[in-house]
Amino acid sequence: MFGSDGVQLFQRVVGTRECRDRSDRRLPLRSEHFPVEASGREILTQQGVAIAVATDPAMSEEIARRLNKSDWSDQEDQWAL
């Protein structure tokens, strides 16, 4: 809807910083990135690479929980085949 310019504008307006640690940030998360964990406002892969910054630590925890649950569900679906 907004395109990349809209995202950059949103980041400036909201005051979030872009995660520059992850060199492949435009690529989707893969199974080797899971499980992810929340550390303050950041969401980190098992290698300690920041993949996102949430608005607050509680939101970061919830996002990490949902991402891990989704990944687990995808793995269960693969096992069922």
DACORGI-V91247 format. One record per backbone hydrogen bond with DSSP energy under -0.5 kcal/mol. NH is the residue of the N-H (numbers start at 1). CO is the residue of the C=O. E is the energy in kcal/mol with one decimal. If there is no record, write none. Layout:
nh:NH co:CO e:E
nh:NH co:CO e:E
This chain:
nh:6 co:2 e:-1.0
nh:7 co:3 e:-1.7
nh:8 co:4 e:-2.3
nh:9 co:5 e:-2.4
nh:10 co:6 e:-2.7
nh:11 co:7 e:-2.6
nh:12 co:8 e:-2.0
nh:13 co:9 e:-2.7
nh:14 co:10 e:-3.0
nh:15 co:11 e:-1.7
nh:16 co:11 e:-1.1
nh:20 co:18 e:-1.0
nh:23 co:21 e:-0.8
nh:25 co:22 e:-1.3
nh:27 co:24 e:-2.4
nh:33 co:30 e:-2.2
nh:34 co:31 e:-1.4
nh:37 co:44 e:-2.5
nh:39 co:42 e:-2.9
nh:42 co:39 e:-1.8
nh:43 co:52 e:-2.4
nh:44 co:37 e:-3.3
nh:44 co:42 e:-0.5
nh:45 co:49 e:-2.1
nh:46 co:33 e:-0.6
nh:48 co:45 e:-1.9
nh:51 co:43 e:-3.1
nh:52 co:43 e:-1.1
nh:54 co:41 e:-3.2
nh:60 co:56 e:-2.0
nh:61 co:57 e:-2.2
nh:62 co:58 e:-2.0
nh:63 co:59 e:-2.6
nh:64 co:60 e:-2.4
nh:65 co:61 e:-2.4
nh:66 co:62 e:-2.4
nh:67 co:63 e:-2.7
nh:68 co:64 e:-2.5
nh:69 co:65 e:-2.3
nh:70 co:66 e:-2.5
nh:71 co:67 e:-2.5
nh:72 co:68 e:-2.5
nh:73 co:69 e:-2.3
nh:74 co:70 e:-2.3
nh:75 co:71 e:-2.1
nh:76 co:72 e:-2.3
nh:77 co:73 e:-2.2
nh:78 co:74 e:-1.7
nh:79 co:75 e:-2.1
nh:80 co:76 e:-1.6
nh:81 co:77 e:-0.6
nh:81 co:78 e:-0.9
